[in-house]
Amino acid sequence: GACGGPGLAQPSVPGGARAGVGMLLPLPYIQETLGDEATILFQSFSWSFAASCVLLVLWRGLIAPVVAANRSADDLVFLTNSVVSLFPALTAPFLAVQALWELPISDHATALAAAPTPLALRAVGLSCGYMAYDTVFCLAHKQVRHPLLLGHHLLSILFFPYATLRHRALLVVLFFVCTEVTNIGQHVRIILLKLGHERSRLYLVNGVAWAVSFFVVRILPSPYLFYKMADCSYAAFSRADFVVAWATMPIPFVLNSFWFYLLASGVLRFLRTPPIDALLSSENHHQQQQQGKPRSGGSRQQELACGGMRCVLEAGNCGRARLAHGVCGRAFCDMDTGGARACERAFGEGRALGSWGPPRSASAVAGAAKQSSAHGRVLMSSHRCAFS
């Protein structure tokens, strides 16, 4: 019975859970049509989607005007996304951990064909409900819209419920839900960054804890899960079930490895970065060496140390103005060019300001900087042009 699909086995939902579903879902015919397992999952999905929308309204309407009043529109999008995303990261993984303990993990004959418990159904429904909300949010806001993220969400929304209700590879599905707990560190980091606390001790401690938790939760257990996937019985699987399982199960592992590579690379770059005081001292020495040197073609060039980022502005040729690589991914720039004063405060979010490579046009640089700016406004001025 435990190895069959919904049409082959009786749902493993106890009477108390059925009563709870009946009270919370006012349409009994939905329960009769979908069955107890699907009803619990659908109910959790709906509550999760609704709770995410409520958090969105509360944050934008009540909290953000108080704690993030001076943030740019782009920063508010990132803050909103991260604040709401803390909800599933603080709930679904803990339900999934408890549900894992209820599975016959040590029995290789049934480990991948076990029926879901109410805790497992709620964990999967909660996770998928949030991902449905986040898909809509990402489609509506280009700042957080990314094909990889949208693909991750859509595949999870489609195949997590399918696998759970078909009693197929629930062990793997619950593991993936458990890994969402590492999103706590990710979103706390973004919140601190967008609120201007990127130089605080809390930001550093959270970043280190996030990197460690990502490795421990997502990477370290992966060989064991692959062992289970390879060694457990698939006797209860149809051919279609088997193909779907092996076409989809490896994808999150690949994504986790890719994301950890990016995370580890960022940590290594941070550890190799010279202290900001040493950078500024070197930059000041460089400026002193440049003083008094003649400038050709009437072009003025100011090279400034900007809190870890070197900004280069050629006043005589706005098309060649460019921003060089940011050592710490942030800048506090004061530029005095031809009597016009501009102040820029820009934060790099993983990709810093645009792409580092060949010099870009002034308008392209300004656009990239504006997109990553802490205040959503960048002013660059010279004798011949001014843009923002």
Buried (B, 14 or more C-beta within 10 A) or exposed (E): EBBBBBEEBEBBBEEEBBEBBEEEBEEEEBBEEBBBBBBBBBBBBBBBBEBBBEBBEEBBEEBBEEEBEEBBEBBBBBBBBBBBBBBBBEBBBBBBBBBBEBBBBEBEEBBBBBBBBBBBBBBBBBBBBBBBBBBBBBEEBEBBEEEEBBEBBEBBBEBBBBBBBBBBBBBBBBBBBBBBBBBBBBBBBBBBBBBBBBEEEEBEEBBEBBBEBBBEBBBEEBEEBBEBBEEBBBEBBEEEBEEBBEEBBEBBBEBBEEBBEEBBEBBEEBEEBEEBEEBBEEBEEEEEEEEEEEEEEEEBBBBBBBBBBBBBBBBBBBEBBBBBEBBBBBBBBEBEBEEBEBEBBBBBBEEBBBEEEEBBEBBBBBBBBBBBBBBBEBBBBBBEBBBE
